Each structure stands twice: as C-alpha cells, then as structure tokens.
C-alpha cells in the first residue's frame, strides 16, 4: 500500500518533468482541436513566424550572420565581418509576447510586441493570424556627420500581419504583409514608408529536421536603389531545449526594416551570407 501511495504522490512530478523535456519536440497531435508545431522557430530565417512563446516562458535567441562568403579566405569566408543579434522574448500569455533585442548592425536596439489573433483549428479557422509590431533605434548615426540630426531620426517602425497554415504534417506556409517606416532613409528618393510582402515555408523531412525558405518582395523600392529583395534558405535542427537554424541569405541585417530595406547580397554572384539562429528556452 505504501508503494502505491508513493507512486500516486510522485506521479504529478514525473508527468511535469516529461512535459517539460518534450515541450519543444515536434508533434503532429492536435491539442484542444488546434493545429500545433507549424513552425519550430520564432523566425523562418529572417521573417517572423506565427509561433508564440508560451505563457511565463523566456526565450533567448542568438542570431549570427557572417560576412559575404564571396570574400574567400581573405576574411575566412566572412568570419571577420560578422553581425550578431541578441533577442530576449517573454510570453506574458500564450497570445501576447514582448521582446527586446540588440544588433551590431547599425548598433540597432529593438522592442517588439507579438499578438496572436486567430489560431488554426481542425474545426475552425483554416489559418493562424499573428500581428507583429516593432520599434527600432539606430545607434550608429553620428550627429557630427549629419547636422540637424534629432532623436526621432534614429527611429524606425514595422508592423506585420503573419498568416500561416499547416497544410500537412510536413508542410507549413506563411504570408507576411508588412509595413515599415524609417524616419531617416539612407537613399534619396526612397519613401520613408515602405511596403513588402514576405513569403515562406517549412518542409519537415525527418523527425528533427526541416528545410525553411523565405523571401521578401519589396513593393515600393526607389528606382535608383542599390538594395535587393532578401531570399534565404535554411535548415532547422531540433533538440529537447534548443532549435538550431543554419542558413544562407543575401541579407546580412536581421531587423525587419533593415533586411527588407537594405539587403545587398547577390545569389547569382555568390555574394551571400552564412549564418545561424540558436533558440534557448528557459
């Protein structure tokens, strides 16, 4: 009898431990009729996904982009020209996430708010809708080089409606209509307010691995702009408490305004950047 009582007392702890260890492992089950695990990363590569940080959980994301591999051995295929971004995201609830980040590209600080509006369900909505908003601060601008520079000129804003659908156990797709605004743009003739359409998808080819693609179609880029649309290819590798994302992209910056508005690489000439995102769950 004592053994039975002991097992009953320990059972909640054993169950909790198992759930905690498997929380980030992909599954095709349906929870409360909702589809889950459309994406394992908070980003496909550059574009935000509809994945949310669960309530009271804390995610730490380290993103790294080496310089262009085109430089070859001189810069050790981009190692000497790396850009790093540290991003901290907290789940206020399963529907509300807040985040802060710092990127070495233009010494950019960012605050973000992510809201889940609708969730894909087997007997309800065919898609998941998430609204992502951010404000960023450019810390690189120099008032000595830019006379008349004010605090407001350092600011940029972005808003995305993320629309995703898990089509099958292996395939998920997403659209991301995006509006972003920079109070100071780097190019004469470029509108401060800019529009883009993000497209992406995930193909899971094994229990722990998936291929990701994303592309940003800029809709009102200035005719004389040297910047290009970002296109990226990546690989997700899942573990119990981490998601590793390895990828190649023609956009070295990682904040929305920057990778959509200031990508410079060229896939055709090999001017691309290798990088990774590492997600740690606390």
Secondary structure as GFF3:
##gff-version 3
##sequence-region A 1 282
A	DSSP	alpha_helix	2	22	.	.	.	ID=ss1
A	DSSP	beta_strand	30	31	.	.	.	ID=ss2
A	DSSP	beta_strand	34	35	.	.	.	ID=ss3
A	DSSP	beta_strand	58	68	.	.	.	ID=ss4
A	DSSP	three_ten_helix	69	75	.	.	.	ID=ss5
A	DSSP	three_ten_helix	79	81	.	.	.	ID=ss6
A	DSSP	beta_strand	83	91	.	.	.	ID=ss7
A	DSSP	beta_strand	96	103	.	.	.	ID=ss8
A	DSSP	three_ten_helix	105	107	.	.	.	ID=ss9
A	DSSP	beta_strand	108	118	.	.	.	ID=ss10
A	DSSP	beta_strand	128	138	.	.	.	ID=ss11
A	DSSP	three_ten_helix	151	154	.	.	.	ID=ss12
A	DSSP	beta_strand	155	166	.	.	.	ID=ss13
A	DSSP	beta_strand	171	182	.	.	.	ID=ss14
A	DSSP	beta_strand	193	204	.	.	.	ID=ss15
A	DSSP	beta_strand	209	218	.	.	.	ID=ss16
A	DSSP	beta_strand	231	238	.	.	.	ID=ss17
A	DSSP	beta_strand	242	249	.	.	.	ID=ss18
A	DSSP	alpha_helix	256	261	.	.	.	ID=ss19
A	DSSP	three_ten_helix	267	269	.	.	.	ID=ss20
A	DSSP	beta_strand	273	281	.	.	.	ID=ss21
###
